[in-house]
Amino acid sequence: MEFGLKTESLTVDMAAVQRRKRHMVRELRDIHAEHIAASGAELIRGLARFIAPRTVEIEPHDGSRRTIRGARVFLDLGSRAAIPQVPGLAEAPPMTHVEALELDRLPKHLIVLGGGYVGLELSQAFRRFGSNVRVIEHGLQLASREDPDVGAALKDLFVDEGIEVLLDSTVRRVEGRSCDRVRVSVSDERGDRLIDGTDLLVAPGREPNTNGIRLDKTGVQLDERGYIETMYPVFGIRGACYLLGVSEWIFCLLIFIGFWNKTAGVLGALGGIASFVGTRTIIPFMPDGWAASAGGFPAMTERVAFLMKDLVLLAVSFYLLKQDLLRLSIERSTDTRDESYSGELPISPNSSKRTA
Ligand SMILES: Cc1cc2nc3c(=O)[nH]c(=O)nc-3n(C[C@H](O)[C@H](O)[C@H](O)COP(=O)(O)OP(=O)(O)OC[C@H]3O[C@@H](n4cnc5c(N)ncnc54)[C@H](O)[C@@H]3O)c2cc1C
C-alpha cells in the first residue's frame, strides 16, 4: 500500500510460465550457437571419453564415432545434483533442479532437501508462484558457505515469505512418490517428525561429471569426491614455478655467501638474473603463478611481495656480479703475476749479469 498500488487477485499459469522459460532458453541457445559458428569453432554434439592422453573418442548422437586429438584439452564437464543415500529417496524419485525447471504445473506442497543456493533459489521461486514450501537443511544455517548472520537473515526472509525452514535436521527415510504424495521422516535434536508433501526436490549439493570419461587414461588425478585435483603434473609448469621460486632463494643465499666466496657470489648473481628472466616469462601464463613462484615461502604470496623480492634480487645480483667479476678479474691477474714469479724466471744473460 506504500506505493498506492492494490492487487485484487493474482493467479499463476504455470504452463504459460514454462512456455516463456522454454522460449528464453531456445533464444539463448540460438545466440550461443551463432557465436560459436561465427568464431569458427566446430561444435560436436556427443559424449566424449578419453582413449589416450589428449585424445578423445566421441560418440555423436547420430551413432557414428570420431576420434580427435588436441595439443591442449580443457575439461569443462560441469556437475550434477547429488542424490543422498537415504532409504526410499531414489525410489521416490525426487526432482532435481532439471525437472523442477521443466514443471508446467505448480506443486501444492513442495519439500526441498538442502538449503544451499540452488535449494533456496527454487524454494523462493515456487513459494512466490504459490506453492507451500518447506526447506530441510542438515546444517545449522541456510547458505552454509556464508557468514552466520547472512544465514540468519535469509532464514528470517524465508519465514516472512511463508516458507518453513528446518535447520539441523537429518532426513532418515522417504516414503511414497514425488509428484503425488510423499512423506519424509526427519530427525533433529527435539526428536523425529514426519513431513508430508506432494513433491520432493533434492538440492543437497553437486557432484562432478568426471566419472565415465576415462580420465585414468590421461594421468589427471581426482580427489575422493571426484573433483579434478590438479591439472598440472608434478613437474609441469606449476612445478617449474615452484622450482623457480625455490631456486631464487638459493641464489639469494649464494649471493650472501659471496661476501666470503667470490665464485658462489658470481653463481648466485648469474642464477638470480636467469631466474628473474625465467619467472617473468612463465608466471603470466600460470594460474596462481605469482603465489607459486614465491617458492612456498608463506609470507610471499602476494604479487607485490613477489615483485619486491624479484626486483631487489635482480638489482643486488647485477651490482654484486659487477663487483665480483671485477674482484675475480683482479685476483686472476694477480694470480697470473704470482705464477710467473713463482716459477723459474727466464733469466737473460743480461739480467743474470744484473742480478749477479
Ligand atoms: C539451479 C542452478 C542455478 C544456478 N544459478 C547460477 C547463477 O545465477 N549464476 C551463476 O553464476 N551460476 C549459477 N549456477 C551455476 C552455473 O550453472 C555453473 O557454475 C556453470 O554452469 C558451470 O559451467 P560449466 O561449463 O563448468 O558446466 P556446465 O554448464 O554444467 O556444462 C558442462 C557441459 O559438459 C557436458 N559434458 C559433461 N560430460 C561430458 C562428456 N563426457 N562429453 C561431452 N560433454 C560432456 C554437459 O552435458 C554440459 O553440457 C547455477 C546452477 C544451478 C544448478
The ligand as an ORCA input file, in Angstrom:
! r2SCAN-3c Opt
* xyz 0 1
  C      19.765    -24.224    -10.490
  C      21.091    -23.567    -10.737
  C      21.154    -22.184    -10.751
  C      22.355    -21.556    -10.988
  N      22.379    -20.203    -10.985
  C      23.534    -19.562    -11.242
  C      23.585    -18.147    -11.299
  O      22.588    -17.473    -11.132
  N      24.779    -17.564    -11.548
  C      25.916    -18.302    -11.752
  O      26.972    -17.729    -11.995
  N      25.904    -19.652    -11.707
  C      24.747    -20.289    -11.452
  N      24.728    -21.640    -11.394
  C      25.992    -22.366    -11.568
  C      26.338    -22.477    -13.031
  O      25.281    -23.095    -13.727
  C      27.606    -23.320    -13.170
  O      28.620    -22.733    -12.396
  C      28.049    -23.388    -14.615
  O      27.041    -23.959    -15.413
  C      29.298    -24.244    -14.725
  O      29.703    -24.223    -16.081
  P      30.478    -25.441    -16.742
  O      30.696    -25.119    -18.166
  O      31.647    -25.767    -15.886
  O      29.482    -26.683    -16.603
  P      28.060    -26.898    -17.280
  O      27.329    -25.638    -17.537
  O      27.374    -27.925    -16.432
  O      28.429    -27.526    -18.682
  C      29.111    -28.770    -18.808
  C      28.716    -29.404    -20.123
  O      29.587    -30.509    -20.396
  C      28.810    -31.567    -20.896
  N      29.530    -32.840    -20.651
  C      29.786    -33.434    -19.468
  N      30.473    -34.600    -19.668
  C      30.665    -34.717    -20.996
  C      31.305    -35.695    -21.840
  N      31.897    -36.788    -21.347
  N      31.322    -35.493    -23.179
  C      30.753    -34.392    -23.722
  N      30.120    -33.441    -22.975
  C      30.074    -33.591    -21.628
  C      27.493    -31.471    -20.144
  O      26.475    -32.136    -20.840
  C      27.292    -29.956    -20.116
  O      26.624    -29.521    -21.271
  C      23.536    -22.310    -11.179
  C      23.483    -23.714    -11.173
  C      22.270    -24.332    -10.965
  C      22.210    -25.839    -10.934
*
